Amino acid sequence: MMGTLATVLAKKKIRTFQDRYMATVTGDIEDVDGVLKITRIHVHYRLKLPAEKRADAEDAFGNYITLCPAAQSVIGAIKITHALEMEDEN
């Protein structure tokens, strides 16, 4: 997911170097009929970018998941949520 979002951001000329782009991923594992199963994944992205690129970043974030092979492979079995926190670069 992170790689797909980085690709979409790059197409909009938004850099995703390590000092600008990171993600924290959490999830829930539950007992479903005696079997441990990942039921939810939440990805919290943090992105430093020029203020004038915020609209482009929001557009990329709103569309990338439909292009993501990993997300599309599990979306029916695992609930995926995500958030984008943006910070203006200095």
PDB file with one MODEL, atoms N, CA, C and O in Angstrom:
MODEL        1
ATOM      1  N   MET A   1       0.826  -1.189   0.000  1.00  0.00           N
ATOM      2  CA  MET A   1       0.000   0.000   0.000  1.00  0.00           C
ATOM      3  C   MET A   1       0.870   1.251   0.000  1.00  0.00           C
ATOM      4  O   MET A   1       0.613   2.200  -0.742  1.00  0.00           O
ATOM      5  N   MET A   2       1.882   1.243   0.825  1.00  0.00           N
ATOM      6  CA  MET A   2       2.746   2.414   0.911  1.00  0.00           C
ATOM      7  C   MET A   2       3.446   2.675  -0.426  1.00  0.00           C
ATOM      8  O   MET A   2       3.591   3.824  -0.844  1.00  0.00           O
ATOM      9  N   GLY A   3       3.872   1.615  -1.083  1.00  0.00           N
ATOM     10  CA  GLY A   3       4.531   1.756  -2.373  1.00  0.00           C
ATOM     11  C   GLY A   3       3.596   2.272  -3.452  1.00  0.00           C
ATOM     12  O   GLY A   3       3.996   3.081  -4.290  1.00  0.00           O
ATOM     13  N   THR A   4       2.360   1.812  -3.437  1.00  0.00           N
ATOM     14  CA  THR A   4       1.390   2.282  -4.428  1.00  0.00           C
ATOM     15  C   THR A   4       1.093   3.755  -4.221  1.00  0.00           C
ATOM     16  O   THR A   4       1.037   4.514  -5.189  1.00  0.00           O
ATOM     17  N   LEU A   5       0.901   4.177  -2.967  1.00  0.00           N
ATOM     18  CA  LEU A   5       0.661   5.595  -2.709  1.00  0.00           C
ATOM     19  C   LEU A   5       1.878   6.421  -3.127  1.00  0.00           C
ATOM     20  O   LEU A   5       1.721   7.503  -3.693  1.00  0.00           O
ATOM     21  N   ALA A   6       3.079   5.931  -2.856  1.00  0.00           N
ATOM     22  CA  ALA A   6       4.290   6.655  -3.260  1.00  0.00           C
ATOM     23  C   ALA A   6       4.345   6.814  -4.781  1.00  0.00           C
ATOM     24  O   ALA A   6       4.754   7.864  -5.277  1.00  0.00           O
ATOM     25  N   THR A   7       3.942   5.797  -5.511  1.00  0.00           N
ATOM     26  CA  THR A   7       3.927   5.868  -6.975  1.00  0.00           C
ATOM     27  C   THR A   7       2.939   6.918  -7.464  1.00  0.00           C
ATOM     28  O   THR A   7       3.253   7.694  -8.367  1.00  0.00           O
ATOM     29  N   VAL A   8       1.759   6.945  -6.880  1.00  0.00           N
ATOM     30  CA  VAL A   8       0.747   7.927  -7.276  1.00  0.00           C
ATOM     31  C   VAL A   8       1.201   9.341  -6.903  1.00  0.00           C
ATOM     32  O   VAL A   8       0.994  10.284  -7.666  1.00  0.00           O
ATOM     33  N   LEU A   9       1.816   9.481  -5.734  1.00  0.00           N
ATOM     34  CA  LEU A   9       2.347  10.788  -5.339  1.00  0.00           C
ATOM     35  C   LEU A   9       3.458  11.237  -6.291  1.00  0.00           C
ATOM     36  O   LEU A   9       3.528  12.414  -6.646  1.00  0.00           O
ATOM     37  N   ALA A  10       4.314  10.321  -6.701  1.00  0.00           N
ATOM     38  CA  ALA A  10       5.414  10.661  -7.609  1.00  0.00           C
ATOM     39  C   ALA A  10       4.877  11.180  -8.943  1.00  0.00           C
ATOM     40  O   ALA A  10       5.460  12.088  -9.535  1.00  0.00           O
ATOM     41  N   LYS A  11       3.784  10.614  -9.412  1.00  0.00           N
ATOM     42  CA  LYS A  11       3.172  11.084 -10.660  1.00  0.00           C
ATOM     43  C   LYS A  11       2.690  12.522 -10.530  1.00  0.00           C
ATOM     44  O   LYS A  11       2.544  13.229 -11.527  1.00  0.00           O
ATOM     45  N   LYS A  12       2.445  12.947  -9.300  1.00  0.00           N
ATOM     46  CA  LYS A  12       2.008  14.321  -9.042  1.00  0.00           C
ATOM     47  C   LYS A  12       3.184  15.202  -8.594  1.00  0.00           C
ATOM     48  O   LYS A  12       2.998  16.307  -8.084  1.00  0.00           O
ATOM     49  N   LYS A  13       4.381  14.685  -8.798  1.00  0.00           N
ATOM     50  CA  LYS A  13       5.619  15.422  -8.476  1.00  0.00           C
ATOM     51  C   LYS A  13       5.751  15.728  -6.982  1.00  0.00           C
ATOM     52  O   LYS A  13       6.234  16.791  -6.594  1.00  0.00           O
ATOM     53  N   ILE A  14       5.311  14.769  -6.146  1.00  0.00           N
ATOM     54  CA  ILE A  14       5.462  14.880  -4.693  1.00  0.00           C
ATOM     55  C   ILE A  14       6.496  13.845  -4.267  1.00  0.00           C
ATOM     56  O   ILE A  14       6.310  12.646  -4.478  1.00  0.00           O
ATOM     57  N   ARG A  15       7.572  14.308  -3.673  1.00  0.00           N
ATOM     58  CA  ARG A  15       8.663  13.428  -3.271  1.00  0.00           C
ATOM     59  C   ARG A  15       8.295  12.605  -2.038  1.00  0.00           C
ATOM     60  O   ARG A  15       7.584  13.070  -1.147  1.00  0.00           O
ATOM     61  N   THR A  16       8.796  11.374  -2.012  1.00  0.00           N
ATOM     62  CA  THR A  16       8.484  10.477  -0.894  1.00  0.00           C
ATOM     63  C   THR A  16       9.757   9.858  -0.313  1.00  0.00           C
ATOM     64  O   THR A  16       9.797   8.663  -0.023  1.00  0.00           O
ATOM     65  N   PHE A  17      10.787  10.675  -0.148  1.00  0.00           N
ATOM     66  CA  PHE A  17      12.005  10.183   0.490  1.00  0.00           C
ATOM     67  C   PHE A  17      11.707   9.832   1.944  1.00  0.00           C
ATOM     68  O   PHE A  17      10.694  10.259   2.499  1.00  0.00           O
ATOM     69  N   GLN A  18      12.603   9.046   2.559  1.00  0.00           N
ATOM     70  CA  GLN A  18      12.393   8.572   3.927  1.00  0.00           C
ATOM     71  C   GLN A  18      12.177   9.674   4.939  1.00  0.00           C
ATOM     72  O   GLN A  18      11.439   9.485   5.905  1.00  0.00           O
ATOM     73  N   ASP A  19      12.806  10.826   4.741  1.00  0.00           N
ATOM     74  CA  ASP A  19      12.642  11.908   5.712  1.00  0.00           C
ATOM     75  C   ASP A  19      11.323  12.667   5.504  1.00  0.00           C
ATOM     76  O   ASP A  19      10.996  13.555   6.290  1.00  0.00           O
ATOM     77  N   ARG A  20      10.574  12.330   4.468  1.00  0.00           N
ATOM     78  CA  ARG A  20       9.322  13.025   4.153  1.00  0.00           C
ATOM     79  C   ARG A  20       8.080  12.140   4.239  1.00  0.00           C
ATOM     80  O   ARG A  20       6.966  12.642   4.388  1.00  0.00           O
ATOM     81  N   TYR A  21       8.267  10.847   4.147  1.00  0.00           N
ATOM     82  CA  TYR A  21       7.133   9.935   3.956  1.00  0.00           C
ATOM     83  C   TYR A  21       7.316   8.701   4.828  1.00  0.00           C
ATOM     84  O   TYR A  21       8.328   8.007   4.725  1.00  0.00           O
ATOM     85  N   MET A  22       6.350   8.431   5.676  1.00  0.00           N
ATOM     86  CA  MET A  22       6.409   7.253   6.533  1.00  0.00           C
ATOM     87  C   MET A  22       4.995   6.772   6.850  1.00  0.00           C
ATOM     88  O   MET A  22       4.016   7.485   6.629  1.00  0.00           O
ATOM     89  N   ALA A  23       4.912   5.572   7.364  1.00  0.00           N
ATOM     90  CA  ALA A  23       3.610   5.021   7.718  1.00  0.00           C
ATOM     91  C   ALA A  23       3.732   4.181   8.985  1.00  0.00           C
ATOM     92  O   ALA A  23       4.743   3.521   9.225  1.00  0.00           O
ATOM     93  N   THR A  24       2.685   4.225   9.776  1.00  0.00           N
ATOM     94  CA  THR A  24       2.543   3.363  10.938  1.00  0.00           C
ATOM     95  C   THR A  24       1.351   2.458  10.662  1.00  0.00           C
ATOM     96  O   THR A  24       0.266   2.926  10.319  1.00  0.00           O
ATOM     97  N   VAL A  25       1.566   1.166  10.816  1.00  0.00           N
ATOM     98  CA  VAL A  25       0.509   0.202  10.502  1.00  0.00           C
ATOM     99  C   VAL A  25       0.141  -0.546  11.777  1.00  0.00           C
ATOM    100  O   VAL A  25       1.009  -1.052  12.488  1.00  0.00           O
ATOM    101  N   THR A  26      -1.144  -0.606  12.051  1.00  0.00           N
ATOM    102  CA  THR A  26      -1.655  -1.387  13.177  1.00  0.00           C
ATOM    103  C   THR A  26      -2.747  -2.313  12.657  1.00  0.00           C
ATOM    104  O   THR A  26      -3.294  -2.111  11.573  1.00  0.00           O
ATOM    105  N   GLY A  27      -3.043  -3.311  13.438  1.00  0.00           N
ATOM    106  CA  GLY A  27      -4.077  -4.243  13.014  1.00  0.00           C
ATOM    107  C   GLY A  27      -4.699  -4.953  14.194  1.00  0.00           C
ATOM    108  O   GLY A  27      -4.204  -4.892  15.320  1.00  0.00           O
ATOM    109  N   ASP A  28      -5.784  -5.621  13.909  1.00  0.00           N
ATOM    110  CA  ASP A  28      -6.482  -6.412  14.922  1.00  0.00           C
ATOM    111  C   ASP A  28      -6.500  -7.862  14.486  1.00  0.00           C
ATOM    112  O   ASP A  28      -6.788  -8.181  13.332  1.00  0.00           O
ATOM    113  N   ILE A  29      -6.186  -8.733  15.429  1.00  0.00           N
ATOM    114  CA  ILE A  29      -6.272 -10.169  15.208  1.00  0.00           C
ATOM    115  C   ILE A  29      -7.338 -10.680  16.159  1.00  0.00           C
ATOM    116  O   ILE A  29      -7.291 -10.419  17.361  1.00  0.00           O
ATOM    117  N   GLU A  30      -8.296 -11.409  15.614  1.00  0.00           N
ATOM    118  CA  GLU A  30      -9.403 -11.909  16.419  1.00  0.00           C
ATOM    119  C   GLU A  30      -9.555 -13.416  16.250  1.00  0.00           C
ATOM    120  O   GLU A  30      -9.134 -14.000  15.252  1.00  0.00           O
ATOM    121  N   ASP A  31     -10.166 -14.017  17.248  1.00  0.00           N
ATOM    122  CA  ASP A  31     -10.517 -15.429  17.176  1.00  0.00           C
ATOM    123  C   ASP A  31     -11.836 -15.527  16.410  1.00  0.00           C
ATOM    124  O   ASP A  31     -12.878 -15.079  16.891  1.00  0.00           O
ATOM    125  N   VAL A  32     -11.782 -16.109  15.233  1.00  0.00           N
ATOM    126  CA  VAL A  32     -12.985 -16.293  14.417  1.00  0.00           C
ATOM    127  C   VAL A  32     -13.217 -17.794  14.290  1.00  0.00           C
ATOM    128  O   VAL A  32     -12.504 -18.487  13.563  1.00  0.00           O
ATOM    129  N   ASP A  33     -14.207 -18.277  14.996  1.00  0.00           N
ATOM    130  CA  ASP A  33     -14.539 -19.708  14.992  1.00  0.00           C
ATOM    131  C   ASP A  33     -13.327 -20.575  15.323  1.00  0.00           C
ATOM    132  O   ASP A  33     -13.104 -21.608  14.692  1.00  0.00           O
ATOM    133  N   GLY A  34     -12.543 -20.147  16.319  1.00  0.00           N
ATOM    134  CA  GLY A  34     -11.395 -20.923  16.783  1.00  0.00           C
ATOM    135  C   GLY A  34     -10.127 -20.730  15.976  1.00  0.00           C
ATOM    136  O   GLY A  34      -9.122 -21.395  16.228  1.00  0.00           O
ATOM    137  N   VAL A  35     -10.162 -19.827  15.009  1.00  0.00           N
ATOM    138  CA  VAL A  35      -8.983 -19.561  14.182  1.00  0.00           C
ATOM    139  C   VAL A  35      -8.609 -18.090  14.326  1.00  0.00           C
ATOM    140  O   VAL A  35      -9.456 -17.208  14.192  1.00  0.00           O
ATOM    141  N   LEU A  36      -7.317 -17.834  14.602  1.00  0.00           N
ATOM    142  CA  LEU A  36      -6.876 -16.445  14.678  1.00  0.00           C
ATOM    143  C   LEU A  36      -6.849 -15.862  13.266  1.00  0.00           C
ATOM    144  O   LEU A  36      -6.302 -16.455  12.337  1.00  0.00           O
ATOM    145  N   LYS A  37      -7.456 -14.684  13.136  1.00  0.00           N
ATOM    146  CA  LYS A  37      -7.613 -14.079  11.813  1.00  0.00           C
ATOM    147  C   LYS A  37      -7.358 -12.577  11.911  1.00  0.00           C
ATOM    148  O   LYS A  37      -7.840 -11.917  12.831  1.00  0.00           O
ATOM    149  N   ILE A  38      -6.597 -12.043  10.953  1.00  0.00           N
ATOM    150  CA  ILE A  38      -6.438 -10.584  10.865  1.00  0.00           C
ATOM    151  C   ILE A  38      -7.766 -10.047  10.348  1.00  0.00           C
ATOM    152  O   ILE A  38      -8.212 -10.421   9.263  1.00  0.00           O
ATOM    153  N   THR A  39      -8.397  -9.170  11.124  1.00  0.00           N
ATOM    154  CA  THR A  39      -9.708  -8.654  10.726  1.00  0.00           C
ATOM    155  C   THR A  39      -9.684  -7.197  10.308  1.00  0.00           C
ATOM    156  O   THR A  39     -10.538  -6.752   9.542  1.00  0.00           O
ATOM    157  N   ARG A  40      -8.694  -6.442  10.814  1.00  0.00           N
ATOM    158  CA  ARG A  40      -8.598  -5.018  10.480  1.00  0.00           C
ATOM    159  C   ARG A  40      -7.147  -4.595  10.374  1.00  0.00           C
ATOM    160  O   ARG A  40      -6.289  -5.054  11.128  1.00  0.00           O
ATOM    161  N   ILE A  41      -6.890  -3.703   9.414  1.00  0.00           N
ATOM    162  CA  ILE A  41      -5.583  -3.078   9.261  1.00  0.00           C
ATOM    163  C   ILE A  41      -5.818  -1.580   9.127  1.00  0.00           C
ATOM    164  O   ILE A  41      -6.672  -1.140   8.358  1.00  0.00           O
ATOM    165  N   HIS A  42      -5.046  -0.798   9.887  1.00  0.00           N
ATOM    166  CA  HIS A  42      -5.121   0.662   9.763  1.00  0.00           C
ATOM    167  C   HIS A  42      -3.723   1.186   9.424  1.00  0.00           C
ATOM    168  O   HIS A  42      -2.745   0.853  10.092  1.00  0.00           O
ATOM    169  N   VAL A  43      -3.646   2.002   8.387  1.00  0.00           N
ATOM    170  CA  VAL A  43      -2.380   2.604   7.962  1.00  0.00           C
ATOM    171  C   VAL A  43      -2.485   4.112   8.160  1.00  0.00           C
ATOM    172  O   VAL A  43      -3.375   4.766   7.616  1.00  0.00           O
ATOM    173  N   HIS A  44      -1.564   4.647   8.946  1.00  0.00           N
ATOM    174  CA  HIS A  44      -1.503   6.089   9.192  1.00  0.00           C
ATOM    175  C   HIS A  44      -0.257   6.617   8.484  1.00  0.00           C
ATOM    176  O   HIS A  44       0.870   6.369   8.912  1.00  0.00           O
ATOM    177  N   TYR A  45      -0.483   7.343   7.403  1.00  0.00           N
ATOM    178  CA  TYR A  45       0.613   7.922   6.619  1.00  0.00           C
ATOM    179  C   TYR A  45       0.945   9.316   7.144  1.00  0.00           C
ATOM    180  O   TYR A  45       0.063  10.067   7.562  1.00  0.00           O
ATOM    181  N   ARG A  46       2.237   9.646   7.112  1.00  0.00           N
ATOM    182  CA  ARG A  46       2.693  11.001   7.417  1.00  0.00           C
ATOM    183  C   ARG A  46       3.528  11.472   6.230  1.00  0.00           C
ATOM    184  O   ARG A  46       4.411  10.759   5.753  1.00  0.00           O
ATOM    185  N   LEU A  47       3.238  12.673   5.764  1.00  0.00           N
ATOM    186  CA  LEU A  47       3.880  13.192   4.569  1.00  0.00           C
ATOM    187  C   LEU A  47       4.237  14.665   4.753  1.00  0.00           C
ATOM    188  O   LEU A  47       3.377  15.482   5.082  1.00  0.00           O
ATOM    189  N   LYS A  48       5.503  14.997   4.540  1.00  0.00           N
ATOM    190  CA  LYS A  48       5.943  16.395   4.513  1.00  0.00           C
ATOM    191  C   LYS A  48       5.991  16.815   3.052  1.00  0.00           C
ATOM    192  O   LYS A  48       6.549  16.106   2.214  1.00  0.00           O
ATOM    193  N   LEU A  49       5.408  17.964   2.751  1.00  0.00           N
ATOM    194  CA  LEU A  49       5.316  18.393   1.369  1.00  0.00           C
ATOM    195  C   LEU A  49       5.146  19.893   1.284  1.00  0.00           C
ATOM    196  O   LEU A  49       4.805  20.533   2.279  1.00  0.00           O
ATOM    197  N   PRO A  50       5.378  20.471   0.108  1.00  0.00           N
ATOM    198  CA  PRO A  50       5.107  21.895  -0.066  1.00  0.00           C
ATOM    199  C   PRO A  50       3.605  22.160   0.100  1.00  0.00           C
ATOM    200  O   PRO A  50       2.776  21.366  -0.344  1.00  0.00           O
ATOM    201  N   ALA A  51       3.273  23.255   0.727  1.00  0.00           N
ATOM    202  CA  ALA A  51       1.858  23.579   0.991  1.00  0.00           C
ATOM    203  C   ALA A  51       1.025  23.577  -0.288  1.00  0.00           C
ATOM    204  O   ALA A  51      -0.140  23.182  -0.268  1.00  0.00           O
ATOM    205  N   GLU A  52       1.614  24.014  -1.395  1.00  0.00           N
ATOM    206  CA  GLU A  52       0.851  24.084  -2.647  1.00  0.00           C
ATOM    207  C   GLU A  52       0.561  22.709  -3.254  1.00  0.00           C
ATOM    208  O   GLU A  52      -0.172  22.617  -4.238  1.00  0.00           O
ATOM    209  N   LYS A  53       1.125  21.642  -2.682  1.00  0.00           N
ATOM    210  CA  LYS A  53       0.903  20.279  -3.186  1.00  0.00           C
ATOM    211  C   LYS A  53      -0.146  19.511  -2.373  1.00  0.00           C
ATOM    212  O   LYS A  53      -0.415  18.342  -2.653  1.00  0.00           O
ATOM    213  N   ARG A  54      -0.733  20.161  -1.375  1.00  0.00           N
ATOM    214  CA  ARG A  54      -1.703  19.464  -0.519  1.00  0.00           C
ATOM    215  C   ARG A  54      -2.897  18.901  -1.302  1.00  0.00           C
ATOM    216  O   ARG A  54      -3.303  17.762  -1.072  1.00  0.00           O
ATOM    217  N   ALA A  55      -3.447  19.675  -2.203  1.00  0.00           N
ATOM    218  CA  ALA A  55      -4.608  19.209  -2.976  1.00  0.00           C
ATOM    219  C   ALA A  55      -4.224  17.997  -3.824  1.00  0.00           C
ATOM    220  O   ALA A  55      -5.005  17.053  -3.945  1.00  0.00           O
ATOM    221  N   ASP A  56      -3.040  18.018  -4.406  1.00  0.00           N
ATOM    222  CA  ASP A  56      -2.574  16.870  -5.190  1.00  0.00           C
ATOM    223  C   ASP A  56      -2.411  15.636  -4.307  1.00  0.00           C
ATOM    224  O   ASP A  56      -2.768  14.530  -4.711  1.00  0.00           O
ATOM    225  N   ALA A  57      -1.875  15.824  -3.110  1.00  0.00           N
ATOM    226  CA  ALA A  57      -1.689  14.708  -2.182  1.00  0.00           C
ATOM    227  C   ALA A  57      -3.039  14.138  -1.746  1.00  0.00           C
ATOM    228  O   ALA A  57      -3.198  12.920  -1.659  1.00  0.00           O
ATOM    229  N   GLU A  58      -4.000  15.000  -1.476  1.00  0.00           N
ATOM    230  CA  GLU A  58      -5.333  14.529  -1.095  1.00  0.00           C
ATOM    231  C   GLU A  58      -5.975  13.744  -2.234  1.00  0.00           C
ATOM    232  O   GLU A  58      -6.629  12.729  -1.996  1.00  0.00           O
ATOM    233  N   ASP A  59      -5.794  14.204  -3.462  1.00  0.00           N
ATOM    234  CA  ASP A  59      -6.326  13.497  -4.620  1.00  0.00           C
ATOM    235  C   ASP A  59      -5.671  12.118  -4.759  1.00  0.00           C
ATOM    236  O   ASP A  59      -6.357  11.123  -4.992  1.00  0.00           O
ATOM    237  N   ALA A  60      -4.362  12.065  -4.617  1.00  0.00           N
ATOM    238  CA  ALA A  60      -3.642  10.790  -4.698  1.00  0.00           C
ATOM    239  C   ALA A  60      -4.120   9.837  -3.608  1.00  0.00           C
ATOM    240  O   ALA A  60      -4.368   8.660  -3.870  1.00  0.00           O
ATOM    241  N   PHE A  61      -4.247  10.346  -2.394  1.00  0.00           N
ATOM    242  CA  PHE A  61      -4.682   9.521  -1.268  1.00  0.00           C
ATOM    243  C   PHE A  61      -6.102   8.999  -1.482  1.00  0.00           C
ATOM    244  O   PHE A  61      -6.420   7.874  -1.096  1.00  0.00           O
ATOM    245  N   GLY A  62      -6.940   9.806  -2.088  1.00  0.00           N
ATOM    246  CA  GLY A  62      -8.322   9.397  -2.329  1.00  0.00           C
ATOM    247  C   GLY A  62      -8.477   8.318  -3.384  1.00  0.00           C
ATOM    248  O   GLY A  62      -9.530   7.686  -3.469  1.00  0.00           O
ATOM    249  N   ASN A  63      -7.437   8.093  -4.197  1.00  0.00           N
ATOM    250  CA  ASN A  63      -7.558   7.161  -5.316  1.00  0.00           C
ATOM    251  C   ASN A  63      -6.596   5.980  -5.305  1.00  0.00           C
ATOM    252  O   ASN A  63      -6.840   4.997  -6.005  1.00  0.00           O
ATOM    253  N   TYR A  64      -5.518   6.039  -4.540  1.00  0.00           N
ATOM    254  CA  TYR A  64      -4.467   5.027  -4.670  1.00  0.00           C
ATOM    255  C   TYR A  64      -4.915   3.621  -4.326  1.00  0.00           C
ATOM    256  O   TYR A  64      -4.435   2.661  -4.928  1.00  0.00           O
ATOM    257  N   ILE A  65      -5.819   3.475  -3.378  1.00  0.00           N
ATOM    258  CA  ILE A  65      -6.160   2.132  -2.881  1.00  0.00           C
ATOM    259  C   ILE A  65      -6.815   1.270  -3.968  1.00  0.00           C
ATOM    260  O   ILE A  65      -6.705   0.044  -3.946  1.00  0.00           O
ATOM    261  N   THR A  66      -7.490   1.917  -4.907  1.00  0.00           N
ATOM    262  CA  THR A  66      -8.099   1.149  -6.001  1.00  0.00           C
ATOM    263  C   THR A  66      -7.036   0.606  -6.952  1.00  0.00           C
ATOM    264  O   THR A  66      -7.320  -0.299  -7.736  1.00  0.00           O
ATOM    265  N   LEU A  67      -5.824   1.139  -6.897  1.00  0.00           N
ATOM    266  CA  LEU A  67      -4.724   0.698  -7.750  1.00  0.00           C
ATOM    267  C   LEU A  67      -3.760  -0.249  -7.031  1.00  0.00           C
ATOM    268  O   LEU A  67      -2.824  -0.762  -7.644  1.00  0.00           O
ATOM    269  N   CYS A  68      -3.981  -0.481  -5.752  1.00  0.00           N
ATOM    270  CA  CYS A  68      -3.040  -1.236  -4.924  1.00  0.00           C
ATOM    271  C   CYS A  68      -3.329  -2.743  -4.961  1.00  0.00           C
ATOM    272  O   CYS A  68      -4.375  -3.184  -4.484  1.00  0.00           O
ATOM    273  N   PRO A  69      -2.408  -3.533  -5.525  1.00  0.00           N
ATOM    274  CA  PRO A  69      -2.631  -4.983  -5.585  1.00  0.00           C
ATOM    275  C   PRO A  69      -2.809  -5.629  -4.207  1.00  0.00           C
ATOM    276  O   PRO A  69      -3.659  -6.504  -4.039  1.00  0.00           O
ATOM    277  N   ALA A  70      -2.016  -5.204  -3.229  1.00  0.00           N
ATOM    278  CA  ALA A  70      -2.116  -5.802  -1.890  1.00  0.00           C
ATOM    279  C   ALA A  70      -3.479  -5.518  -1.265  1.00  0.00           C
ATOM    280  O   ALA A  70      -4.135  -6.428  -0.759  1.00  0.00           O
ATOM    281  N   ALA A  71      -3.900  -4.270  -1.300  1.00  0.00           N
ATOM    282  CA  ALA A  71      -5.196  -3.914  -0.723  1.00  0.00           C
ATOM    283  C   ALA A  71      -6.333  -4.610  -1.459  1.00  0.00           C
ATOM    284  O   ALA A  71      -7.247  -5.146  -0.832  1.00  0.00           O
ATOM    285  N   GLN A  72      -6.279  -4.602  -2.763  1.00  0.00           N
ATOM    286  CA  GLN A  72      -7.350  -5.205  -3.543  1.00  0.00           C
ATOM    287  C   GLN A  72      -7.416  -6.717  -3.352  1.00  0.00           C
ATOM    288  O   GLN A  72      -8.475  -7.319  -3.531  1.00  0.00           O
ATOM    289  N   SER A  73      -6.298  -7.332  -2.990  1.00  0.00           N
ATOM    290  CA  SER A  73      -6.265  -8.776  -2.761  1.00  0.00           C
ATOM    291  C   SER A  73      -6.956  -9.192  -1.473  1.00  0.00           C
ATOM    292  O   SER A  73      -7.481 -10.302  -1.385  1.00  0.00           O
ATOM    293  N   VAL A  74      -6.963  -8.309  -0.463  1.00  0.00           N
ATOM    294  CA  VAL A  74      -7.506  -8.695   0.846  1.00  0.00           C
ATOM    295  C   VAL A  74      -8.730  -7.901   1.268  1.00  0.00           C
ATOM    296  O   VAL A  74      -9.323  -8.189   2.308  1.00  0.00           O
ATOM    297  N   ILE A  75      -9.117  -6.910   0.483  1.00  0.00           N
ATOM    298  CA  ILE A  75     -10.152  -5.969   0.901  1.00  0.00           C
ATOM    299  C   ILE A  75     -11.488  -6.646   1.248  1.00  0.00           C
ATOM    300  O   ILE A  75     -12.244  -6.120   2.065  1.00  0.00           O
ATOM    301  N   GLY A  76     -11.777  -7.763   0.661  1.00  0.00           N
ATOM    302  CA  GLY A  76     -13.014  -8.468   0.980  1.00  0.00           C
ATOM    303  C   GLY A  76     -12.955  -9.241   2.286  1.00  0.00           C
ATOM    304  O   GLY A  76     -13.992  -9.564   2.867  1.00  0.00           O
ATOM    305  N   ALA A  77     -11.745  -9.539   2.752  1.00  0.00           N
ATOM    306  CA  ALA A  77     -11.590 -10.344   3.957  1.00  0.00           C
ATOM    307  C   ALA A  77     -11.104  -9.552   5.161  1.00  0.00           C
ATOM    308  O   ALA A  77     -11.332  -9.950   6.304  1.00  0.00           O
ATOM    309  N   ILE A  78     -10.442  -8.445   4.909  1.00  0.00           N
ATOM    310  CA  ILE A  78      -9.869  -7.630   5.980  1.00  0.00           C
ATOM    311  C   ILE A  78     -10.336  -6.192   5.785  1.00  0.00           C
ATOM    312  O   ILE A  78     -10.237  -5.648   4.685  1.00  0.00           O
ATOM    313  N   LYS A  79     -10.840  -5.584   6.839  1.00  0.00           N
ATOM    314  CA  LYS A  79     -11.248  -4.181   6.762  1.00  0.00           C
ATOM    315  C   LYS A  79      -9.998  -3.312   6.793  1.00  0.00           C
ATOM    316  O   LYS A  79      -9.192  -3.403   7.719  1.00  0.00           O
ATOM    317  N   ILE A  80      -9.843  -2.474   5.783  1.00  0.00           N
ATOM    318  CA  ILE A  80      -8.690  -1.588   5.700  1.00  0.00           C
ATOM    319  C   ILE A  80      -9.150  -0.147   5.889  1.00  0.00           C
ATOM    320  O   ILE A  80     -10.060   0.326   5.209  1.00  0.00           O
ATOM    321  N   THR A  81      -8.503   0.539   6.825  1.00  0.00           N
ATOM    322  CA  THR A  81      -8.731   1.971   7.003  1.00  0.00           C
ATOM    323  C   THR A  81      -7.383   2.660   6.861  1.00  0.00           C
ATOM    324  O   THR A  81      -6.333   2.051   7.066  1.00  0.00           O
ATOM    325  N   HIS A  82      -7.428   3.930   6.510  1.00  0.00           N
ATOM    326  CA  HIS A  82      -6.188   4.662   6.328  1.00  0.00           C
ATOM    327  C   HIS A  82      -6.432   6.142   6.561  1.00  0.00           C
ATOM    328  O   HIS A  82      -7.549   6.639   6.422  1.00  0.00           O
ATOM    329  N   ALA A  83      -5.359   6.830   6.918  1.00  0.00           N
ATOM    330  CA  ALA A  83      -5.422   8.268   7.169  1.00  0.00           C
ATOM    331  C   ALA A  83      -4.127   8.886   6.663  1.00  0.00           C
ATOM    332  O   ALA A  83      -3.073   8.249   6.658  1.00  0.00           O
ATOM    333  N   LEU A  84      -4.230  10.140   6.239  1.00  0.00           N
ATOM    334  CA  LEU A  84      -3.055  10.870   5.760  1.00  0.00           C
ATOM    335  C   LEU A  84      -2.886  12.124   6.586  1.00  0.00           C
ATOM    336  O   LEU A  84      -3.772  12.977   6.625  1.00  0.00           O
ATOM    337  N   GLU A  85      -1.748  12.236   7.248  1.00  0.00           N
ATOM    338  CA  GLU A  85      -1.396  13.431   8.019  1.00  0.00           C
ATOM    339  C   GLU A  85      -0.345  14.191   7.212  1.00  0.00           C
ATOM    340  O   GLU A  85       0.720  13.655   6.908  1.00  0.00           O
ATOM    341  N   MET A  86      -0.647  15.428   6.872  1.00  0.00           N
ATOM    342  CA  MET A  86       0.283  16.211   6.076  1.00  0.00           C
ATOM    343  C   MET A  86       0.912  17.313   6.918  1.00  0.00           C
ATOM    344  O   MET A  86       0.263  17.906   7.780  1.00  0.00           O
ATOM    345  N   GLU A  87       2.178  17.572   6.653  1.00  0.00           N
ATOM    346  CA  GLU A  87       2.920  18.621   7.338  1.00  0.00           C
ATOM    347  C   GLU A  87       3.641  19.435   6.271  1.00  0.00           C
ATOM    348  O   GLU A  87       4.268  18.877   5.371  1.00  0.00           O
ATOM    349  N   ASP A  88       3.548  20.745   6.377  1.00  0.00           N
ATOM    350  CA  ASP A  88       4.265  21.600   5.433  1.00  0.00           C
ATOM    351  C   ASP A  88       5.754  21.455   5.657  1.00  0.00           C
ATOM    352  O   ASP A  88       6.224  21.465   6.795  1.00  0.00           O
ATOM    353  N   GLU A  89       6.504  21.318   4.558  1.00  0.00           N
ATOM    354  CA  GLU A  89       7.950  21.234   4.692  1.00  0.00           C
ATOM    355  C   GLU A  89       8.503  22.611   5.025  1.00  0.00           C
ATOM    356  O   GLU A  89       7.903  23.635   4.700  1.00  0.00           O
ATOM    357  N   ASN A  90       9.645  22.617   5.672  1.00  0.00           N
ATOM    358  CA  ASN A  90      10.264  23.891   6.096  1.00  0.00           C
ATOM    359  C   ASN A  90      10.893  24.601   4.931  1.00  0.00           C
ATOM    360  O   ASN A  90      11.457  25.682   5.098  1.00  0.00           O
TER     361      ASN A  90
ENDMDL
END
